[in-house]
Amino acid sequence: MRFFDSFTKQISIMLLASTLANVCNYLFHFFMGRFLGPSEYGILASLTSVFFIISIPTGTIQTTITKYASNFKAQGRYGAIAVLLSGSIKRLFIVGAMGVIIFTLTSRYIASFLNVSSLLPVVILAISLFFVLVVPSAMGILQGLQKFTYLGLNTLVMAASKLLIGILLVYIGLGVSGAISSYALSYLVALIFTLIPLTFLFKQNRLDDNVKFSEIYRYLLPVFLTILCLTLLTNMDVILVKHFFSSSTAGYYSAASIIAKIIFYLPEAIGIVMFPKISELYSLNRDTRMVLKKSLFYTGFLGGGACLIYFFLPSFIVRLFFGNQYLPVIPLVGIFGLAMYLFSLINILFLYQLSIHRLRFIWLLIASTVLEVILMALFHQSLTQVILILLAIGSLLFVSNSYYLFVLEKEKT
């Protein structure tokens, strides 16, 4: 009982921090949507989706480092955690620099595909990649050590700095380029704040604690594929709509997507707390299924409540976040929210399977991602049709993964 009291408390801490961070994130989009207008906001939203996609290594790195930091914590090997931190930062500095160069060289093609006339915001987005790759090494250590108060504070600081910097840069006339610049600068601020509570690690004895980075590299692949596919599943629709529809229509769809993804990101804190808990329990050969069930319950409760509000009060929600000029998206809000609700539950199921090394789900996930892109490329007569495809893919993944974990695995046990 004490463990679950601690689990609930830590979820509450992260939920509060992530909620405040999400408020900052949606205030950011609220401001940008109103002051940039539908066309320029459509550009920002499509670039933001590209940012999420190129940020896939962030989630991959943080999840992997969290996994090994939690294992080392269970074994009492804090020297190994210090080696993991310093070694990962050194490697990521090099990878980040290479990523900036490659992305910059391809910026012209990205701008052309998204129908963006200026290369500057795309180049700025490329520069942000350097900071995006370095921050998760320290964030993963915090998460693996289960220092959720510090982790929550850092999450809030990053979101608040993006909001304030973004408003300032747009206010002085930098437009979309200023809004994109706030992404890179907020990650720089986050890196500084993340390292502060980890200074004790640099005093640890590292002589007898070797870390097998080759083993970590092997674990990176399934994590990368999972996060890549989940990110594509929840962001490719925005990019494809920007490609196939007019700028103003894409702007409306982007606004609906931002609103719907509140449901996806609202319970994100639950997965953040759950993953190192289950990883540590699995390392100690203890039961993990109760933690999964409780995580699904919390996620279902939060996301389900928000989804009901979207169905019954869509007009209020649209006016609250984007104002009267985005009223055409009202019919999309409820069904879009339902799709993101399914993906929030799917995310918990994926994280659980990664933490206990059950990796068969990845094959269906890859196939579903390819199927979604093909279906949206073939069938995009309306925005509703695009969302229905998203909903169908989400239903397929949720039902299949639930059946595997709660029926097939239970029978094996």
LUMKE-246726 format. One record per residue (C-alpha): x, y, z; residue in three letters. Coordinates in nm, 4 decimals, decimal comma, padded with zeros to 6 digits, m for minus. Example, Ala and Ser with C-alpha at 12.3 -4.5 7.8 and 13.67 -1.06 7.14 Angstrom:
# residues 2
@east 01,2300&north m00,4500&up 00,7800&aa Ala
@east 01,3670&north m00,1060&up 00,7140&aa Ser
# end
This chain:
# residues 413
@east 00,0000&north 00,0000&up 00,0000&aa Met
@east 00,2859&north 00,2380&up 00,0809&aa Arg
@east 00,4278&north 00,1834&up m00,2689&aa Phe
@east 00,1006&north 00,2750&up m00,4343&aa Phe
@east 00,0596&north 00,5787&up m00,2079&aa Asp
@east 00,4031&north 00,6887&up m00,3259&aa Ser
@east 00,3105&north 00,6069&up m00,6851&aa Phe
@east m00,0056&north 00,8167&up m00,6649&aa Thr
@east 00,1794&north 01,1045&up m00,5000&aa Lys
@east 00,4481&north 01,1059&up m00,7683&aa Gln
@east 00,1851&north 01,0961&up m01,0418&aa Ile
@east 00,0164&north 01,3933&up m00,8741&aa Ser
@east 00,3429&north 01,5892&up m00,8716&aa Ile
@east 00,4133&north 01,5175&up m01,2378&aa Met
@east 00,0507&north 01,5719&up m01,3344&aa Leu
@east 00,0501&north 01,9163&up m01,1718&aa Leu
@east 00,3801&north 02,0085&up m01,3375&aa Ala
@east 00,2771&north 01,8766&up m01,6784&aa Ser
@east m00,0637&north 02,0456&up m01,6527&aa Thr
@east 00,1003&north 02,3805&up m01,5828&aa Leu
@east 00,3489&north 02,3124&up m01,8626&aa Ala
@east 00,0619&north 02,2271&up m02,0982&aa Asn
@east m00,1105&north 02,5504&up m01,9972&aa Val
@east 00,2063&north 02,7323&up m02,1029&aa Cys
@east 00,2218&north 02,5312&up m02,4269&aa Asn
@east m00,1388&north 02,6069&up m02,5152&aa Tyr
@east m00,1037&north 02,9705&up m02,4189&aa Leu
@east 00,1856&north 02,9695&up m02,6646&aa Phe
@east m00,0395&north 02,8343&up m02,9404&aa His
@east m00,3263&north 03,0585&up m02,8263&aa Phe
@east m00,1038&north 03,3624&up m02,8720&aa Phe
@east 00,0446&north 03,2404&up m03,2006&aa Met
@east m00,2938&north 03,1426&up m03,3443&aa Gly
@east m00,4398&north 03,4855&up m03,2744&aa Arg
@east m00,1459&north 03,7037&up m03,3752&aa Phe
@east m00,0069&north 03,5100&up m03,6702&aa Leu
@east m00,3418&north 03,4361&up m03,8344&aa Gly
@east m00,4561&north 03,1076&up m03,9954&aa Pro
@east m00,2049&north 03,1069&up m04,2854&aa Ser
@east 00,1104&north 03,1825&up m04,0848&aa Glu
@east m00,0125&north 02,9718&up m03,7959&aa Tyr
@east m00,0560&north 02,6836&up m04,0410&aa Gly
@east 00,3131&north 02,7233&up m04,1283&aa Ile
@east 00,4090&north 02,7259&up m03,7602&aa Leu
@east 00,1930&north 02,4182&up m03,6882&aa Ala
@east 00,3421&north 02,2192&up m03,9757&aa Ser
@east 00,6955&north 02,3148&up m03,8664&aa Leu
@east 00,6012&north 02,2201&up m03,5100&aa Thr
@east 00,4949&north 01,8768&up m03,6351&aa Ser
@east 00,8296&north 01,8460&up m03,8143&aa Val
@east 00,9952&north 01,9518&up m03,4871&aa Phe
@east 00,8157&north 01,6723&up m03,3020&aa Phe
@east 00,9283&north 01,4233&up m03,5647&aa Ile
@east 01,2939&north 01,5325&up m03,5568&aa Ile
@east 01,2654&north 01,5304&up m03,1764&aa Ser
@east 01,2001&north 01,1566&up m03,1839&aa Ile
@east 01,5612&north 01,0961&up m03,0704&aa Pro
@east 01,4752&north 01,3014&up m02,7608&aa Thr
@east 01,2157&north 01,0528&up m02,6444&aa Gly
@east 01,4303&north 00,7605&up m02,7569&aa Thr
@east 01,7346&north 00,8780&up m02,5648&aa Ile
@east 01,5437&north 00,9798&up m02,2523&aa Gln
@east 01,3451&north 00,6551&up m02,2384&aa Thr
@east 01,6578&north 00,4431&up m02,2874&aa Thr
@east 01,8625&north 00,6328&up m02,0290&aa Ile
@east 01,5689&north 00,6175&up m01,7877&aa Thr
@east 01,5581&north 00,2398&up m01,8300&aa Lys
@east 01,9261&north 00,1904&up m01,7461&aa Tyr
@east 01,9367&north 00,4564&up m01,4741&aa Ala
@east 01,6449&north 00,2846&up m01,2981&aa Ser
@east 01,8206&north m00,0523&up m01,3270&aa Asn
@east 02,1437&north 00,0925&up m01,1809&aa Phe
@east 01,9411&north 00,2582&up m00,9042&aa Lys
@east 01,7865&north m00,0784&up m00,8132&aa Ala
@east 02,1416&north m00,2214&up m00,7891&aa Gln
@east 02,2750&north 00,0776&up m00,5915&aa Gly
@east 02,5289&north 00,1581&up m00,8672&aa Arg
@east 02,5319&north 00,5391&up m00,8581&aa Tyr
@east 02,8815&north 00,5493&up m01,0051&aa Gly
@east 02,7422&north 00,3768&up m01,3137&aa Ala
@east 02,4702&north 00,6405&up m01,3336&aa Ile
@east 02,7401&north 00,9112&up m01,3314&aa Ala
@east 02,9243&north 00,7316&up m01,6147&aa Val
@east 02,5965&north 00,7006&up m01,8049&aa Leu
@east 02,5307&north 01,0749&up m01,7732&aa Leu
@east 02,8751&north 01,2004&up m01,8747&aa Ser
@east 02,9188&north 00,9417&up m02,1509&aa Gly
@east 02,5815&north 01,0126&up m02,3084&aa Ser
@east 02,6317&north 01,3911&up m02,3051&aa Ile
@east 02,9678&north 01,3600&up m02,4829&aa Lys
@east 02,8230&north 01,1351&up m02,7520&aa Arg
@east 02,5133&north 01,3486&up m02,8020&aa Leu
@east 02,7146&north 01,6675&up m02,8538&aa Phe
@east 02,8743&north 01,5053&up m03,1576&aa Ile
@east 02,5498&north 01,3568&up m03,2912&aa Val
@east 02,3680&north 01,6873&up m03,2407&aa Gly
@east 02,6260&north 01,8824&up m03,4402&aa Ala
@east 02,6031&north 01,6315&up m03,7267&aa Met
@east 02,2225&north 01,6484&up m03,7180&aa Gly
@east 02,2238&north 02,0272&up m03,7503&aa Val
@east 02,4451&north 02,0086&up m04,0601&aa Ile
@east 02,2340&north 01,7400&up m04,2313&aa Ile
@east 01,9025&north 01,9111&up m04,1531&aa Phe
@east 02,0303&north 02,2484&up m04,2732&aa Thr
@east 02,1419&north 02,0984&up m04,6044&aa Leu
@east 01,7939&north 01,9543&up m04,6619&aa Thr
@east 01,6038&north 02,2636&up m04,5423&aa Ser
@east 01,5214&north 02,3795&up m04,8969&aa Arg
@east 01,3403&north 02,0519&up m04,9741&aa Tyr
@east 01,1479&north 02,0633&up m04,6456&aa Ile
@east 01,0369&north 02,4212&up m04,7105&aa Ala
@east 00,9239&north 02,3261&up m05,0618&aa Ser
@east 00,7188&north 02,0273&up m04,9433&aa Phe
@east 00,5431&north 02,2355&up m04,6762&aa Leu
@east 00,4895&north 02,5284&up m04,9152&aa Asn
@east 00,6914&north 02,7594&up m04,6884&aa Val
@east 00,8325&north 03,0540&up m04,8826&aa Ser
@east 01,1154&north 03,1458&up m04,6418&aa Ser
@east 01,4033&north 02,9159&up m04,5515&aa Leu
@east 01,4857&north 03,1020&up m04,2285&aa Leu
@east 01,2344&north 02,9308&up m03,9939&aa Pro
@east 01,3375&north 02,5906&up m04,1315&aa Val
@east 01,7069&north 02,6661&up m04,0701&aa Val
@east 01,6273&north 02,7853&up m03,7165&aa Ile
@east 01,4415&north 02,4604&up m03,6626&aa Leu
@east 01,7559&north 02,2747&up m03,7714&aa Ala
@east 01,9695&north 02,4612&up m03,5149&aa Ile
@east 01,7275&north 02,3667&up m03,2369&aa Ser
@east 01,8064&north 02,0012&up m03,3094&aa Leu
@east 02,1426&north 02,0370&up m03,1301&aa Phe
@east 01,9846&north 02,1317&up m02,7976&aa Phe
@east 01,6987&north 01,8850&up m02,8425&aa Val
@east 01,9430&north 01,5924&up m02,8545&aa Leu
@east 02,1529&north 01,6894&up m02,5508&aa Val
@east 01,8820&north 01,7686&up m02,2939&aa Val
@east 01,7252&north 01,4177&up m02,2706&aa Pro
@east 02,0427&north 01,2613&up m02,1319&aa Ser
@east 02,0055&north 01,4608&up m01,8101&aa Ala
@east 01,6252&north 01,4373&up m01,8095&aa Met
@east 01,6473&north 01,0585&up m01,8396&aa Gly
@east 01,8757&north 01,0399&up m01,5346&aa Ile
@east 01,6299&north 01,2455&up m01,3300&aa Leu
@east 01,3445&north 01,0216&up m01,4401&aa Gln
@east 01,5395&north 00,7008&up m01,3743&aa Gly
@east 01,6322&north 00,8210&up m01,0241&aa Leu
@east 01,2616&north 00,9000&up m00,9735&aa Gln
@east 01,3375&north 01,2595&up m00,8753&aa Lys
@east 00,9975&north 01,3648&up m01,0002&aa Phe
@east 00,9845&north 01,6975&up m00,8160&aa Thr
@east 01,2948&north 01,8172&up m01,0007&aa Tyr
@east 01,1781&north 01,6591&up m01,3242&aa Leu
@east 00,8400&north 01,8297&up m01,2984&aa Gly
@east 00,9992&north 02,1662&up m01,2201&aa Leu
@east 01,2275&north 02,1331&up m01,5203&aa Asn
@east 00,9339&north 02,0467&up m01,7467&aa Thr
@east 00,7548&north 02,3582&up m01,6297&aa Leu
@east 01,0613&north 02,5806&up m01,6715&aa Val
@east 01,1089&north 02,4632&up m02,0302&aa Met
@east 00,7461&north 02,5289&up m02,1252&aa Ala
@east 00,7338&north 02,8681&up m01,9500&aa Ala
@east 01,0569&north 02,9855&up m02,1128&aa Ser
@east 00,9250&north 02,8844&up m02,4565&aa Lys
@east 00,6073&north 03,0827&up m02,3935&aa Leu
@east 00,7813&north 03,3987&up m02,2717&aa Leu
@east 01,0597&north 03,3921&up m02,5315&aa Ile
@east 00,8126&north 03,3138&up m02,8116&aa Gly
@east 00,5790&north 03,6000&up m02,7186&aa Ile
@east 00,8715&north 03,8415&up m02,6968&aa Leu
@east 01,0197&north 03,7448&up m03,0334&aa Leu
@east 00,6852&north 03,7545&up m03,2160&aa Val
@east 00,5941&north 04,0813&up m03,0472&aa Tyr
@east 00,9088&north 04,2517&up m03,1795&aa Ile
@east 00,8164&north 04,1423&up m03,5314&aa Gly
@east 01,0077&north 03,8194&up m03,5993&aa Leu
@east 00,6917&north 03,6255&up m03,6888&aa Gly
@east 00,7173&north 03,2505&up m03,7494&aa Val
@east 01,0984&north 03,2627&up m03,7230&aa Ser
@east 01,0712&north 03,4129&up m03,3748&aa Gly
@east 00,8179&north 03,1522&up m03,2674&aa Ala
@east 01,0431&north 02,8676&up m03,3867&aa Ile
@east 01,3494&north 03,0241&up m03,2174&aa Ser
@east 01,1776&north 02,9876&up m02,8799&aa Ser
@east 01,1982&north 02,6084&up m02,9147&aa Tyr
@east 01,5789&north 02,6034&up m02,9288&aa Ala
@east 01,6232&north 02,8612&up m02,6536&aa Leu
@east 01,3815&north 02,6851&up m02,4163&aa Ser
@east 01,5806&north 02,3617&up m02,4493&aa Tyr
@east 01,9000&north 02,5519&up m02,3646&aa Leu
@east 01,7370&north 02,6864&up m02,0476&aa Val
@east 01,6152&north 02,3345&up m01,9627&aa Ala
@east 01,9651&north 02,1871&up m01,9955&aa Leu
@east 02,1027&north 02,4288&up m01,7378&aa Ile
@east 01,8206&north 02,3631&up m01,4904&aa Phe
@east 01,8368&north 01,9852&up m01,5337&aa Thr
@east 02,2036&north 01,9549&up m01,4411&aa Leu
@east 02,1667&north 02,1416&up m01,1096&aa Ile
@east 02,0082&north 01,8543&up m00,9049&aa Pro
@east 02,2494&north 01,6025&up m01,0630&aa Leu
@east 02,5725&north 01,7615&up m00,9400&aa Thr
@east 02,5996&north 01,4968&up m00,6638&aa Phe
@east 02,6686&north 01,2341&up m00,9308&aa Leu
@east 02,9991&north 01,3945&up m01,0241&aa Phe
@east 03,1263&north 01,3104&up m00,6734&aa Lys
@east 03,0562&north 00,9378&up m00,7146&aa Gln
@east 03,3351&north 00,6821&up m00,7500&aa Asn
@east 03,3276&north 00,5628&up m01,1125&aa Arg
@east 03,6329&north 00,3358&up m01,1203&aa Leu
@east 03,4450&north 00,0092&up m01,0617&aa Asp
@east 03,1284&north 00,1003&up m01,2523&aa Asp
@east 03,1613&north 00,0319&up m01,6209&aa Asn
@east 02,8627&north 00,0936&up m01,8446&aa Val
@east 02,8154&north m00,1248&up m02,1527&aa Lys
@east 02,7094&north 00,1352&up m02,4060&aa Phe
@east 02,6874&north m00,1358&up m02,6730&aa Ser
@east 02,3980&north m00,2901&up m02,4797&aa Glu
@east 02,2339&north 00,0509&up m02,4522&aa Ile
@east 02,2669&north 00,1007&up m02,8276&aa Tyr
@east 02,0822&north m00,2272&up m02,8907&aa Arg
@east 01,7944&north m00,1179&up m02,6681&aa Tyr
@east 01,7769&north 00,2135&up m02,8543&aa Leu
@east 01,6355&north 00,0502&up m03,1682&aa Leu
@east 01,3020&north m00,0800&up m03,0323&aa Pro
@east 01,2539&north 00,2409&up m02,8321&aa Val
@east 01,3315&north 00,4497&up m03,1403&aa Phe
@east 01,0887&north 00,2530&up m03,3585&aa Leu
@east 00,8136&north 00,2827&up m03,0978&aa Thr
@east 00,8494&north 00,6574&up m03,0514&aa Ile
@east 00,9029&north 00,7164&up m03,4235&aa Leu
@east 00,5845&north 00,5355&up m03,5169&aa Cys
@east 00,3766&north 00,6908&up m03,2380&aa Leu
@east 00,5011&north 01,0375&up m03,3325&aa Thr
@east 00,4276&north 00,9786&up m03,6997&aa Leu
@east 00,0835&north 00,8407&up m03,6183&aa Leu
@east m00,0119&north 01,1545&up m03,4227&aa Thr
@east 00,1634&north 01,4174&up m03,6385&aa Asn
@east 00,1731&north 01,3026&up m04,0002&aa Met
@east m00,1925&north 01,3990&up m04,0433&aa Asp
@east m00,1051&north 01,7665&up m03,9853&aa Val
@east 00,1809&north 01,7514&up m04,2362&aa Ile
@east m00,0283&north 01,5720&up m04,5000&aa Leu
@east m00,3185&north 01,8133&up m04,4552&aa Val
@east m00,0752&north 02,1037&up m04,5021&aa Lys
@east 00,0398&north 01,9368&up m04,8258&aa His
@east m00,3007&north 01,8436&up m04,9702&aa Phe
@east m00,5218&north 02,1316&up m04,8523&aa Phe
@east m00,5069&north 02,5108&up m04,8720&aa Ser
@east m00,3098&north 02,7105&up m04,6143&aa Ser
@east m00,6219&north 02,8380&up m04,4390&aa Ser
@east m00,7809&north 02,4902&up m04,4230&aa Thr
@east m00,4529&north 02,3507&up m04,2893&aa Ala
@east m00,4553&north 02,6258&up m04,0281&aa Gly
@east m00,8027&north 02,5243&up m03,9136&aa Tyr
@east m00,7036&north 02,1583&up m03,8986&aa Tyr
@east m00,3880&north 02,2477&up m03,7061&aa Ser
@east m00,5977&north 02,4316&up m03,4483&aa Ala
@east m00,8252&north 02,1274&up m03,4109&aa Ala
@east m00,5183&north 01,9057&up m03,3755&aa Ser
@east m00,3705&north 02,1260&up m03,1039&aa Ile
@east m00,6980&north 02,1135&up m02,9100&aa Ile
@east m00,7319&north 01,7359&up m02,9500&aa Ala
@east m00,3759&north 01,6681&up m02,8400&aa Lys
@east m00,4545&north 01,8143&up m02,4995&aa Ile
@east m00,6138&north 01,4757&up m02,4327&aa Ile
@east m00,3024&north 01,2965&up m02,5554&aa Phe
@east m00,0595&north 01,5001&up m02,3450&aa Tyr
@east m00,2810&north 01,5465&up m02,0359&aa Leu
@east m00,2010&north 01,2005&up m01,8878&aa Pro
@east 00,1607&north 01,2024&up m02,0114&aa Glu
@east 00,2806&north 01,2373&up m01,6521&aa Ala
@east 00,1400&north 00,8933&up m01,5723&aa Ile
@east 00,3665&north 00,7247&up m01,8265&aa Gly
@east 00,6646&north 00,9258&up m01,7037&aa Ile
@east 00,6187&north 00,7939&up m01,3498&aa Val
@east 00,5115&north 00,4437&up m01,4525&aa Met
@east 00,8069&north 00,3600&up m01,6785&aa Phe
@east 01,0948&north 00,3749&up m01,4240&aa Pro
@east 00,8722&north 00,2146&up m01,1582&aa Lys
@east 00,7973&north m00,0872&up m01,3746&aa Ile
@east 01,1552&north m00,1050&up m01,5023&aa Ser
@east 01,2865&north m00,1162&up m01,1452&aa Glu
@east 01,0269&north m00,3751&up m01,0381&aa Leu
@east 01,1058&north m00,5894&up m01,3426&aa Tyr
@east 01,4785&north m00,5670&up m01,2604&aa Ser
@east 01,3991&north m00,6939&up m00,9092&aa Leu
@east 01,1686&north m00,9735&up m01,0415&aa Asn
@east 00,8625&north m00,8242&up m00,8748&aa Arg
@east 00,5030&north m00,7987&up m01,0012&aa Asp
@east 00,4416&north m00,5169&up m01,2511&aa Thr
@east 00,0827&north m00,5680&up m01,3694&aa Arg
@east m00,0833&north m00,3791&up m01,0850&aa Met
@east 00,1167&north m00,0692&up m01,1742&aa Val
@east 00,0025&north m00,1055&up m01,5355&aa Leu
@east m00,3639&north m00,1373&up m01,4351&aa Lys
@east m00,3481&north 00,1644&up m01,2106&aa Lys
@east m00,1750&north 00,3673&up m01,4842&aa Ser
@east m00,4439&north 00,2730&up m01,7354&aa Leu
@east m00,7149&north 00,3663&up m01,4858&aa Phe
@east m00,5710&north 00,7125&up m01,4244&aa Tyr
@east m00,5146&north 00,7686&up m01,7972&aa Thr
@east m00,8652&north 00,6516&up m01,8835&aa Gly
@east m01,0219&north 00,8691&up m01,6147&aa Phe
@east m00,8415&north 01,1895&up m01,7134&aa Leu
@east m00,8655&north 01,1430&up m02,0899&aa Gly
@east m01,2235&north 01,0146&up m02,0781&aa Gly
@east m01,3429&north 01,3164&up m01,8800&aa Gly
@east m01,1769&north 01,5561&up m02,1234&aa Ala
@east m01,3204&north 01,3656&up m02,4196&aa Cys
@east m01,6759&north 01,4038&up m02,2858&aa Leu
@east m01,6255&north 01,7787&up m02,2532&aa Ile
@east m01,5076&north 01,7933&up m02,6152&aa Tyr
@east m01,8224&north 01,6164&up m02,7379&aa Phe
@east m02,0693&north 01,8212&up m02,5338&aa Phe
@east m01,8989&north 02,1650&up m02,5326&aa Leu
@east m01,6989&north 02,1903&up m02,8581&aa Pro
@east m01,7958&north 02,5499&up m02,9282&aa Ser
@east m01,6811&north 02,6632&up m02,5837&aa Phe
@east m01,3501&north 02,4764&up m02,6224&aa Ile
@east m01,2724&north 02,6293&up m02,9642&aa Val
@east m01,3572&north 02,9825&up m02,8502&aa Arg
@east m01,1529&north 02,9369&up m02,5335&aa Leu
@east m00,8348&north 02,8323&up m02,7129&aa Phe
@east m00,8471&north 03,0061&up m03,0499&aa Phe
@east m01,1339&north 03,2547&up m03,0638&aa Gly
@east m01,4183&north 03,3082&up m03,3108&aa Asn
@east m01,2049&north 03,2997&up m03,6268&aa Gln
@east m01,1554&north 02,9239&up m03,5801&aa Tyr
@east m01,5245&north 02,8301&up m03,5403&aa Leu
@east m01,5199&north 02,6055&up m03,8553&aa Pro
@east m01,3247&north 02,3446&up m03,6550&aa Val
@east m01,6102&north 02,2881&up m03,4055&aa Ile
@east m01,7450&north 01,9719&up m03,5806&aa Pro
@east m01,3951&north 01,8171&up m03,5663&aa Leu
@east m01,3211&north 01,8580&up m03,1969&aa Val
@east m01,5154&north 01,5664&up m03,0467&aa Gly
@east m01,4082&north 01,2915&up m03,2858&aa Ile
@east m01,0497&north 01,4237&up m03,2947&aa Phe
@east m01,0398&north 01,4164&up m02,9148&aa Gly
@east m01,1634&north 01,0552&up m02,9151&aa Leu
@east m00,8789&north 00,9547&up m03,1483&aa Ala
@east m00,6201&north 01,1177&up m02,9203&aa Met
@east m00,7823&north 00,9515&up m02,6179&aa Tyr
@east m00,7139&north 00,6112&up m02,7714&aa Leu
@east m00,3530&north 00,7062&up m02,8437&aa Phe
@east m00,3013&north 00,8185&up m02,4821&aa Ser
@east m00,4028&north 00,4686&up m02,3668&aa Leu
@east m00,1894&north 00,3095&up m02,6385&aa Ile
@east 00,1115&north 00,5060&up m02,5160&aa Asn
@east 00,0788&north 00,3483&up m02,1692&aa Ile
@east 00,0610&north m00,0003&up m02,3229&aa Leu
@east 00,3696&north 00,0656&up m02,5363&aa Phe
@east 00,5738&north 00,2010&up m02,2438&aa Leu
@east 00,4826&north m00,0988&up m02,0326&aa Tyr
@east 00,5951&north m00,3457&up m02,2981&aa Gln
@east 00,9223&north m00,1580&up m02,3494&aa Leu
@east 00,9939&north m00,1614&up m01,9757&aa Ser
@east 00,9551&north m00,5396&up m01,9514&aa Ile
@east 01,1197&north m00,6190&up m02,2887&aa His
@east 00,8040&north m00,7458&up m02,4617&aa Arg
@east 00,8752&north m00,6153&up m02,8109&aa Leu
@east 00,6443&north m00,8064&up m03,0453&aa Arg
@east 00,4033&north m00,5133&up m03,0624&aa Phe
@east 00,6520&north m00,3163&up m03,2747&aa Ile
@east 00,5747&north m00,5123&up m03,5931&aa Trp
@east 00,2048&north m00,4249&up m03,5854&aa Leu
@east 00,2920&north m00,0686&up m03,4882&aa Leu
@east 00,5161&north m00,0270&up m03,7951&aa Ile
@east 00,2506&north m00,1758&up m04,0233&aa Ala
@east m00,0169&north 00,0530&up m03,8745&aa Ser
@east 00,1988&north 00,3598&up m03,9294&aa Thr
@east 00,2551&north 00,2749&up m04,2961&aa Val
@east m00,1158&north 00,1979&up m04,3368&aa Leu
@east m00,2181&north 00,5345&up m04,1903&aa Glu
@east 00,0047&north 00,7300&up m04,4288&aa Val
@east m00,1196&north 00,5301&up m04,7296&aa Ile
@east m00,4855&north 00,5728&up m04,6348&aa Leu
@east m00,4498&north 00,9480&up m04,5770&aa Met
@east m00,2629&north 00,9899&up m04,9046&aa Ala
@east m00,5433&north 00,8078&up m05,0898&aa Leu
@east m00,8470&north 00,9336&up m04,8988&aa Phe
@east m00,8445&north 01,3017&up m04,8055&aa His
@east m01,1656&north 01,4377&up m04,9547&aa Gln
@east m01,2442&north 01,6096&up m04,6233&aa Ser
@east m01,0845&north 01,6818&up m04,2873&aa Leu
@east m01,3351&north 01,4493&up m04,1186&aa Thr
@east m01,2192&north 01,1636&up m04,3392&aa Gln
@east m00,8598&north 01,2202&up m04,2292&aa Val
@east m00,9617&north 01,2093&up m03,8619&aa Ile
@east m01,1681&north 00,8925&up m03,9126&aa Leu
@east m00,8589&north 00,7190&up m04,0508&aa Ile
@east m00,6688&north 00,8303&up m03,7390&aa Leu
@east m00,9489&north 00,6939&up m03,5199&aa Leu
@east m00,9550&north 00,3587&up m03,7015&aa Ala
@east m00,5779&north 00,3080&up m03,6642&aa Ile
@east m00,5952&north 00,3996&up m03,2960&aa Gly
@east m00,8762&north 00,1492&up m03,2375&aa Ser
@east m00,6791&north m00,1268&up m03,4099&aa Leu
@east m00,3692&north m00,0674&up m03,1961&aa Leu
@east m00,5573&north m00,0350&up m02,8676&aa Phe
@east m00,7639&north m00,3514&up m02,9117&aa Val
@east m00,4734&north m00,5647&up m03,0367&aa Ser
@east m00,2298&north m00,4568&up m02,7622&aa Asn
@east m00,4917&north m00,4939&up m02,4887&aa Ser
@east m00,5758&north m00,8440&up m02,6092&aa Tyr
@east m00,2081&north m00,9410&up m02,6134&aa Tyr
@east m00,1336&north m00,8128&up m02,2623&aa Leu
@east m00,4531&north m00,9013&up m02,0780&aa Phe
@east m00,5597&north m01,2214&up m02,2559&aa Val
@east m00,2673&north m01,3973&up m02,4230&aa Leu
@east m00,0042&north m01,3002&up m02,1636&aa Glu
@east m00,2403&north m01,3842&up m01,8774&aa Lys
@east m00,3009&north m01,7301&up m02,0228&aa Glu
@east 00,0757&north m01,7870&up m02,0469&aa Lys
@east 00,1200&north m01,6798&up m01,6861&aa Thr
# end
